[in-house]
Amino acid sequence: MKVEGLTLDPLTNMPIIILKDLTGAKALPIWVGFFEANAIALEIEKITTPRPMTHDLMRNLISGLKAEINHILVSDLKDNTFYAVISLMAGGSTLTIDSRPSDAIALALRAKAPIYVEEKVIDAAKSLDIPTQDADKDKPKDDKKQWKDWLENIRPQDFGNL
């Protein structure tokens, strides 16, 4: 998959990373925090900082240890929480490291490593409970359907310039 862009959830104003498969047929929205979205946006925009940010440090540590990032994998979705792993090759061994998807994606972008998503996660995300503000909890289910329809039909031009 690739990072299609970042957007804000219109209900909660929380950042969302949009992953799309290479054919554009499947999309996966992942809600993240503002700091994590900023780390991803900095890399997408190729903005350098005067000192290494956390994900730059991680990339530098991995490289300095003569290891390599094979890929990252968004591996599970439990109770509306996404899970990911970072696959590393170090000293001839493959290591799998638990990670938040936002951190794994930020690192993958910096290392130019592939991003994968388990098919079961994409399927489970179709029935994801969309986050809402407390004031919205009594809204009809049609609002959630509209939101899901919007996510399924999102296009690159909907993001503007990142």
Backbone hydrogen bonds in HBPLUS format (Angstrom, degrees):
<---DONOR---> <-ACCEPTOR-->    atom                        ^
c    i                          cat <-CA-CA->   ^        H-A-AA   ^      H-
h    n   atom  resd res      DA  || num        DHA   H-A  angle D-A-AA Bond
n    s   type  num  typ     dist DA aas  dist angle  dist       angle   num
A0002-LYS N   A0020-LYS O   2.88 MM  18  5.59 156.7  1.93 153.0 159.3     1
A0020-LYS N   A0002-LYS O   2.98 MM  18  5.59 158.5  2.03 156.3 162.7     2
A0004-GLU N   A0018-ILE O   2.72 MM  14  5.43 152.1  1.80 156.9 165.9     3
A0018-ILE N   A0005-GLY O   2.93 MM  13  5.47 169.5  1.94 165.4 163.1     4
A0007-THR N   A0016-ILE O   3.01 MM   9  5.31 152.7  2.09 146.1 154.6     5
A0016-ILE N   A0007-THR O   2.75 MM   9  5.31 150.3  1.84 157.7 157.3     6
A0009-ASP N   A0014-MET O   2.80 MM   5  5.30 166.6  1.82 150.4 154.5     7
A0013-ASN N   A0009-ASP O   2.72 MM   4  4.83 145.5  1.84 146.2 151.3     8
A0032-VAL N   A0015-PRO O   3.02 MM  17  5.63 165.0  2.05 143.9 147.1     9
A0017-ILE N   A0030-ILE O   2.87 MM  13  5.16 167.0  1.88 148.1 147.0    10
A0030-ILE N   A0017-ILE O   2.86 MM  13  5.16 154.2  1.93 148.7 156.9    11
A0019-LEU N   A0028-LEU O   2.92 MM   9  5.04 175.1  1.92 144.0 145.5    12
A0028-LEU N   A0019-LEU O   2.70 MM   9  5.04 151.4  1.78 149.8 155.1    13
A0021-ASP N   A0026-LYS O   2.92 MM   5  5.52 155.0  1.98 151.2 157.0    14
A0024-GLY N   A0021-ASP O   2.91 MM   3  5.26 148.2  2.02 110.4 120.5    15
A0037-ALA N   A0033-GLY O   2.99 MM   4  6.20 157.9  2.04 147.9 154.5    16
A0038-ASN N   A0034-PHE O   2.88 MM   4  6.05 152.7  1.95 144.9 152.7    17
A0039-ALA N   A0035-PHE O   3.00 MM   4  6.28 152.8  2.07 144.0 150.7    18
A0040-ILE N   A0036-GLU O   3.12 MM   4  6.40 152.6  2.19 145.9 152.7    19
A0041-ALA N   A0037-ALA O   2.81 MM   4  6.03 162.3  1.84 152.1 157.7    20
A0042-LEU N   A0038-ASN O   2.87 MM   4  6.04 158.9  1.92 152.2 157.0    21
A0044-ILE N   A0040-ILE O   2.91 MM   4  6.20 162.3  1.94 155.7 161.2    22
A0045-GLU N   A0041-ALA O   2.93 MM   4  6.02 162.2  1.97 152.3 156.5    23
A0047-ILE N   A0042-LEU O   2.87 MM   5  5.10 162.6  1.90 155.7 157.6    24
A0046-LYS N   A0043-GLU O   3.05 MM   3  4.77 150.7  2.14  95.9 105.0    25
A0056-ASP N   A0053-MET O   3.00 MM   3  5.18 122.7  2.34 103.4 118.8    26
A0057-LEU N   A0053-MET O   2.86 MM   4  6.15 158.1  1.91 160.1 167.4    27
A0058-MET N   A0054-THR O   2.91 MM   4  6.26 155.7  1.97 147.1 153.7    28
A0059-ARG N   A0055-HIS O   3.02 MM   4  6.18 161.3  2.06 139.2 143.9    29
A0060-ASN N   A0056-ASP O   2.85 MM   4  6.09 160.3  1.89 150.5 156.4    30
A0061-LEU N   A0057-LEU O   2.79 MM   4  6.03 155.9  1.84 154.1 160.7    31
A0062-ILE N   A0058-MET O   2.96 MM   4  6.16 167.9  1.97 154.4 157.3    32
A0063-SER N   A0059-ARG O   2.96 MM   4  6.14 164.8  1.98 150.7 155.1    33
A0064-GLY N   A0060-ASN O   2.77 MM   4  5.86 158.6  1.82 145.8 152.7    34
A0065-LEU N   A0061-LEU O   2.95 MM   4  6.11 136.9  2.13 145.5 155.8    35
A0067-ALA N   A0062-ILE O   2.94 MM   5  5.26 160.3  1.98 162.8 159.0    36
A0066-LYS N   A0063-SER O   2.91 MM   3  5.05 153.9  1.98 112.6 115.8    37
A0068-GLU N   A0089-MET O   2.89 MM  21  5.17 146.2  2.00 139.9 150.8    38
A0089-MET N   A0068-GLU O   2.74 MM  21  5.17 158.4  1.79 153.5 161.1    39
A0070-ASN N   A0087-SER O   2.70 MM  17  5.36 147.8  1.80 143.5 153.4    40
A0087-SER N   A0071-HIS O   2.89 MM  16  5.41 169.9  1.90 167.3 168.7    41
A0072-ILE N   A0114-PRO O   3.02 MM  42  6.47 152.8  2.09 156.3 164.8    42
A0116-TYR N   A0072-ILE O   2.89 MM  44  6.12 159.3  1.94 148.6 155.6    43
A0073-LEU N   A0085-VAL O   2.91 MM  12  5.34 158.7  1.96 154.6 159.9    44
A0085-VAL N   A0073-LEU O   2.87 MM  12  5.34 146.3  1.99 142.2 153.2    45
A0074-VAL N   A0116-TYR O   2.84 MM  42  6.26 162.6  1.87 150.1 151.3    46
A0118-GLU N   A0074-VAL O   3.02 MM  44  6.31 168.9  2.03 167.5 165.9    47
A0075-SER N   A0083-TYR O   2.80 MM   8  5.64 127.0  2.08 126.2 141.6    48
A0076-ASP N   A0083-TYR O   3.44 MM   7  5.00 162.2  2.47 123.3 122.3    49
A0083-TYR N   A0076-ASP O   2.87 MM   7  5.00 150.6  1.96 145.3 141.8    50
A0078-LYS N   A0081-THR O   2.90 MM   3  5.24 156.0  1.96 152.2 149.8    51
A0081-THR N   A0078-LYS O   2.83 MM   3  5.24 148.8  1.92 115.0 125.3    52
A0084-ALA N   A0099-SER O   3.12 MM  15  5.15 139.6  2.29 168.9 160.2    53
A0099-SER N   A0084-ALA O   2.87 MM  15  5.15 147.9  1.97 149.2 140.8    54
A0086-ILE N   A0097-ILE O   2.79 MM  11  5.06 154.2  1.86 140.9 149.2    55
A0097-ILE N   A0086-ILE O   2.88 MM  11  5.06 163.7  1.91 143.1 148.5    56
A0088-LEU N   A0095-LEU O   2.77 MM   7  5.01 167.2  1.79 152.2 156.6    57
A0095-LEU N   A0088-LEU O   2.73 MM   7  5.01 161.2  1.76 145.3 152.1    58
A0090-ALA N   A0093-SER O   2.79 MM   3  5.32 165.4  1.81 160.9 163.5    59
A0093-SER N   A0090-ALA O   2.96 MM   3  5.32 164.2  1.99 117.1 121.4    60
A0104-ALA N   A0100-ARG O   3.00 MM   4  6.25 166.9  2.02 159.9 164.1    61
A0105-ILE N   A0101-PRO O   2.77 MM   4  5.91 161.3  1.81 155.4 160.2    62
A0106-ALA N   A0102-SER O   2.97 MM   4  6.11 162.6  2.00 144.6 149.7    63
A0107-LEU N   A0103-ASP O   2.94 MM   4  6.12 157.5  1.99 148.2 154.3    64
A0108-ALA N   A0104-ALA O   2.82 MM   4  6.00 157.9  1.87 146.9 153.8    65
A0109-LEU N   A0105-ILE O   2.91 MM   4  6.12 160.8  1.95 154.9 158.8    66
A0110-ARG N   A0106-ALA O   3.29 MM   4  6.48 155.9  2.35 138.9 144.8    67
A0111-ALA N   A0107-LEU O   2.91 MM   4  6.15 151.7  1.99 151.8 160.3    68
A0112-LYS N   A0108-ALA O   2.76 MM   4  5.56 109.9  2.25 139.4 155.5    69
A0113-ALA N   A0108-ALA O   2.90 MM   5  4.72 156.1  1.96 134.7 140.3    70
A0112-LYS N   A0109-LEU O   3.37 MM   3  4.98 151.3  2.46  91.1  99.2    71
A0121-VAL N   A0118-GLU O   2.96 MM   3  5.36 138.3  2.14 107.7 119.2    72
A0122-ILE N   A0118-GLU O   3.38 MM   4  6.88 154.3  2.45 149.7 155.9    73
A0123-ASP N   A0119-GLU O   2.97 MM   4  6.28 163.7  2.00 155.7 160.4    74
A0124-ALA N   A0120-LYS O   2.89 MM   4  5.96 156.1  1.94 137.5 144.5    75
A0125-ALA N   A0121-VAL O   2.84 MM   4  5.95 148.0  1.94 145.8 154.4    76
A0126-LYS N   A0123-ASP O   3.24 MM   3  5.49 143.9  2.38 100.9 110.7    77
A0127-SER N   A0124-ALA O   3.10 MM   3  5.66 152.8  2.17 112.0 119.3    78
A0128-LEU N   A0125-ALA O   3.11 MM   3  4.69 164.7  2.14 103.2 104.2    79
A0136-ASP N   A0133-GLN O   2.81 MM   3  5.24 145.6  1.93 112.5 123.6    80
A0137-LYS N   A0134-ASP O   3.19 MM   3  5.39 166.4  2.21 109.4 113.6    81
A0139-LYS N   A0136-ASP O   3.02 MM   3  5.36 167.9  2.04 118.2 121.0    82
A0143-ASP N   A0140-PRO O   3.14 MM   3  6.00 152.8  2.22 122.6 127.0    83
A0144-LYS N   A0141-LYS O   3.01 MM   3  5.25 119.5  2.39 102.5 116.8    84
A0145-LYS N   A0141-LYS O   3.04 MM   4  6.42 153.1  2.11 149.8 158.1    85
A0146-GLN N   A0142-ASP O   2.85 MM   4  6.12 156.4  1.90 148.8 154.8    86
A0147-TRP N   A0143-ASP O   3.03 MM   4  6.27 157.7  2.08 145.7 151.4    87
A0148-LYS N   A0144-LYS O   2.93 MM   4  6.19 162.1  1.96 150.5 155.0    88
A0149-ASP N   A0145-LYS O   2.83 MM   4  6.05 159.5  1.87 152.5 158.5    89
A0150-TRP N   A0146-GLN O   2.88 MM   4  6.13 153.1  1.95 147.0 154.5    90
A0151-LEU N   A0147-TRP O   3.00 MM   4  6.34 158.7  2.05 151.0 155.9    91
A0152-GLU N   A0148-LYS O   2.96 MM   4  6.22 156.2  2.02 150.1 156.7    92
A0153-ASN N   A0149-ASP O   3.09 MM   4  6.25 137.8  2.28 143.3 153.6    93
A0153-ASN N   A0150-TRP O   3.22 MM   3  5.27 131.7  2.47  96.0 108.5    94
A0154-ILE N   A0151-LEU O   3.49 MM   3  5.26 170.9  2.49 101.0 103.1    95
A0158-ASP N   A0155-ARG O   2.88 MM   3  5.42 155.2  1.94 118.3 126.6    96
A0159-PHE N   A0156-PRO O   3.08 MM   3  5.78 168.0  2.10 121.0 124.9    97
